Amino acid sequence: MGIALKKPTVGVWAAPVVIEFQPGCGETVHGPEQALHYLLIRWPVQRGRRYEQACMVTAMRVEGHHGLSQAREAFIAAAVEANILSMMRTTGSLGASSISSH
């Protein structure tokens, strides 16, 4: 009889993040699993330091490490870096470090 390992609960953000690959076409990201999908599959070519950090933090959250807010902040920072964050539609605390592009 083997021991069943439970996948950690990843969770969803209290306030979703909205990104726009094209102006006016917002896409809502609700949590780290969805954010990681966007980062790895749908992200624009502009990939810098904040993109790399967001990939690491969201992947670690999916694996059960880091907090929800850390993954959200990292994702927002990467979206700002790529110029795809919808400031008008993203709700909740953005945090000063996330809004700064550097």
Backbone bond lengths (Angstrom), bond angles and torsions (degrees), N, CA, C in turn:
res aa  C-N    CA-C-N  psi(-1)  N-CA   C-N-CA  omega(-1)  CA-C   N-CA-C  phi
1 M - - - 1.438 - - 1.526 107.71 -
2 G 1.332 118.05 119.83 1.456 122.57 -178.80 1.513 112.35 -89.30
3 I 1.297 114.12 163.81 1.457 120.53 176.85 1.514 108.48 -92.17
4 A 1.307 116.36 125.73 1.464 121.23 178.68 1.518 109.41 -82.82
5 L 1.310 115.77 125.73 1.461 120.17 176.83 1.519 108.58 -93.58
6 K 1.316 115.05 128.40 1.458 119.61 178.69 1.511 109.71 -87.84
7 K 1.303 116.17 137.30 1.451 121.25 173.15 1.533 107.34 -70.87
8 P 1.341 116.98 134.71 1.460 117.90 179.81 1.523 111.65 -63.01
9 T 1.315 115.58 148.79 1.452 120.03 175.83 1.512 108.43 -73.58
10 V 1.316 116.65 121.25 1.457 121.23 -176.07 1.514 110.58 -81.41
11 G 1.315 117.61 -42.28 1.454 121.95 178.08 1.515 113.79 86.20
12 V 1.307 113.88 174.00 1.458 122.02 176.55 1.518 108.51 -126.42
13 W 1.301 115.53 156.47 1.459 120.59 179.42 1.525 109.98 -77.17
14 A 1.317 116.27 144.28 1.462 121.30 176.83 1.527 110.04 -62.78
15 A 1.319 116.41 -35.02 1.464 122.01 178.05 1.522 108.25 -123.48
16 P 1.328 117.83 116.97 1.466 119.96 -179.01 1.527 111.69 -67.80
17 V 1.311 115.07 164.63 1.465 122.79 177.17 1.521 107.14 -112.17
18 V 1.318 116.37 133.24 1.467 120.67 179.24 1.526 108.27 -109.46
19 I 1.327 114.68 129.02 1.460 120.89 177.16 1.522 108.67 -119.53
20 E 1.326 115.36 154.96 1.467 121.26 -179.68 1.518 109.50 -131.57
21 F 1.325 115.79 112.33 1.461 120.00 174.53 1.531 110.01 -77.86
22 Q 1.324 114.87 -27.98 1.460 122.61 174.38 1.521 106.97 -130.93
23 P 1.328 118.22 139.71 1.465 120.56 -178.68 1.532 111.80 -53.66
24 G 1.317 115.69 131.71 1.455 121.15 177.91 1.514 114.80 84.35
25 C 1.321 118.14 -3.03 1.467 122.10 -179.44 1.523 109.58 -114.61
26 G 1.323 116.11 72.25 1.455 121.14 -177.18 1.511 112.91 -73.45
27 E 1.314 115.40 142.72 1.461 122.79 175.51 1.527 107.32 -124.84
28 T 1.326 116.47 128.17 1.452 121.98 -174.37 1.524 110.66 -92.20
29 V 1.326 115.26 129.61 1.460 122.44 178.42 1.528 106.66 -111.34
30 H 1.330 115.88 122.63 1.460 121.17 -171.49 1.520 115.22 -98.80
31 G 1.324 118.42 -16.19 1.463 119.27 -177.88 1.515 112.51 -172.06
32 P 1.330 116.15 -179.06 1.457 121.78 -174.73 1.532 115.71 -60.88
33 E 1.321 118.15 -39.49 1.475 119.01 -179.98 1.524 110.62 -62.63
34 Q 1.314 116.46 -45.69 1.458 121.34 178.78 1.539 109.76 -66.18
35 A 1.325 116.84 -40.39 1.466 121.14 178.94 1.522 110.52 -61.44
36 L 1.317 117.19 -43.34 1.463 120.44 179.63 1.524 110.93 -62.82
37 H 1.319 117.02 -39.18 1.470 120.50 175.61 1.530 110.33 -58.73
38 Y 1.321 116.50 -48.14 1.465 119.86 179.09 1.523 111.04 -60.91
39 L 1.326 117.10 -43.76 1.461 120.98 -178.88 1.523 112.09 -62.36
40 L 1.313 117.43 -42.15 1.458 120.81 -174.81 1.520 114.58 -86.80
41 I 1.322 117.36 -28.75 1.467 120.69 -172.83 1.531 113.59 -111.36
42 R 1.307 117.78 -39.15 1.469 120.60 -168.67 1.521 114.67 -110.72
43 W 1.315 118.41 -4.16 1.467 121.48 -171.84 1.518 111.70 -66.43
44 P 1.339 116.65 144.96 1.460 119.77 177.53 1.533 111.57 -66.58
45 V 1.300 115.01 171.32 1.462 121.43 -176.81 1.527 112.16 -62.43
46 Q 1.346 117.65 -31.72 1.460 120.74 -179.54 1.526 109.28 -64.76
47 R 1.312 116.07 105.31 1.459 120.76 -178.68 1.518 109.05 -132.73
48 G 1.304 114.79 110.37 1.451 119.80 -178.28 1.512 112.33 -118.31
49 R 1.314 114.53 -156.78 1.463 122.48 -177.14 1.534 111.79 -60.90
50 R 1.318 117.09 -41.18 1.472 119.60 -179.01 1.530 111.81 -70.75
51 Y 1.312 117.18 -30.85 1.469 120.89 174.05 1.531 109.74 -62.48
52 E 1.333 116.05 -48.31 1.464 120.58 179.96 1.528 111.17 -59.82
53 Q 1.327 115.88 -42.90 1.466 120.96 178.92 1.532 110.59 -63.16
54 A 1.328 117.04 -43.51 1.470 120.93 -179.93 1.525 111.18 -63.32
55 C 1.326 117.16 -40.41 1.472 119.88 177.42 1.522 110.54 -59.81
56 M 1.322 116.16 -45.37 1.454 120.62 -178.32 1.532 111.44 -65.74
57 V 1.332 117.04 -48.39 1.467 120.49 -175.82 1.527 111.55 -67.65
58 T 1.334 118.09 -42.74 1.471 119.03 -179.52 1.523 110.97 -69.35
59 A 1.321 117.65 -37.57 1.473 120.06 177.36 1.525 110.04 -63.90
60 M 1.321 116.40 -40.74 1.463 119.51 178.68 1.524 111.24 -66.74
61 R 1.336 117.45 -34.40 1.466 120.63 176.50 1.525 110.01 -66.08
62 V 1.309 117.25 -42.08 1.463 121.22 178.72 1.532 109.95 -61.44
63 E 1.328 116.54 -32.62 1.465 120.94 178.79 1.530 112.66 -83.33
64 G 1.329 117.09 -2.59 1.448 120.58 176.44 1.515 114.77 104.22
65 H 1.317 117.49 7.72 1.457 121.80 178.53 1.521 108.99 -109.73
66 H 1.288 117.53 164.00 1.462 124.33 -178.88 1.533 110.65 63.53
67 G 1.318 115.42 158.65 1.451 121.50 -179.63 1.515 111.80 -91.22
68 L 1.320 114.66 165.23 1.465 120.13 177.16 1.520 111.42 -59.42
69 S 1.323 116.36 -43.60 1.464 119.35 -177.18 1.517 111.74 -65.64
70 Q 1.331 117.93 -35.29 1.466 120.52 177.61 1.527 110.59 -63.83
71 A 1.318 117.22 -42.38 1.464 120.82 179.32 1.524 110.45 -65.56
72 R 1.323 116.84 -40.55 1.467 120.85 179.63 1.523 110.90 -64.85
73 E 1.330 116.68 -46.79 1.463 120.89 179.88 1.529 111.08 -60.83
74 A 1.320 117.03 -42.36 1.470 120.60 179.49 1.526 110.90 -65.22
75 F 1.338 116.56 -39.94 1.467 120.41 179.21 1.524 110.48 -65.60
76 I 1.325 116.91 -42.74 1.458 120.83 178.59 1.528 110.24 -62.05
77 A 1.320 117.11 -44.07 1.465 120.78 179.62 1.531 111.10 -59.94
78 A 1.313 117.03 -40.70 1.468 120.74 178.20 1.523 110.96 -67.11
79 A 1.336 116.60 -38.18 1.466 120.53 178.52 1.523 111.07 -66.23
80 V 1.331 116.85 -38.12 1.465 120.86 176.15 1.526 109.03 -64.13
81 E 1.315 116.31 -45.85 1.465 121.59 179.77 1.533 111.27 -57.97
82 A 1.334 116.90 -39.20 1.465 121.92 -179.05 1.523 112.43 -86.88
83 N 1.340 116.25 -1.61 1.470 122.05 179.20 1.528 112.25 61.39
84 I 1.335 116.16 41.52 1.468 119.82 179.32 1.526 112.93 -124.39
85 L 1.329 118.14 3.76 1.460 120.06 179.02 1.513 110.01 -74.60
86 S 1.326 116.38 129.52 1.455 121.10 175.87 1.520 107.81 -87.93
87 M 1.315 116.65 98.10 1.469 121.09 -177.75 1.524 111.42 -65.34
88 M 1.306 118.06 -29.83 1.462 121.25 -177.16 1.525 111.69 -74.09
89 R 1.325 117.58 -26.81 1.451 119.42 -174.39 1.522 114.31 -109.47
90 T 1.324 118.51 -16.98 1.449 120.20 179.69 1.518 108.25 -76.80
91 T 1.327 116.08 127.20 1.456 121.12 -176.10 1.513 110.28 -109.34
92 G 1.303 115.34 167.48 1.450 120.13 177.57 1.511 110.96 88.10
93 S 1.298 114.43 -179.85 1.465 121.21 -178.69 1.515 110.37 -70.91
94 L 1.323 115.85 125.90 1.446 120.43 177.28 1.519 110.99 -91.41
95 G 1.294 117.53 -28.49 1.458 120.24 -178.85 1.506 111.18 78.21
96 A 1.292 117.09 136.46 1.470 122.15 -177.03 1.515 111.78 -60.38
97 S 1.334 118.42 -37.13 1.456 120.15 -177.70 1.515 112.03 -69.33
98 S 1.319 117.94 -25.78 1.468 121.02 -178.89 1.515 112.71 -77.50
99 I 1.312 116.65 -33.27 1.455 119.52 -174.60 1.512 111.48 -78.61
100 S 1.300 117.55 -30.28 1.452 120.92 178.96 1.526 109.33 -67.42
101 S 1.314 117.06 134.76 1.458 119.74 -178.13 1.517 112.38 -82.62
102 H 1.319 118.09 -8.42 1.471 119.74 177.95 1.495 109.09 -135.44
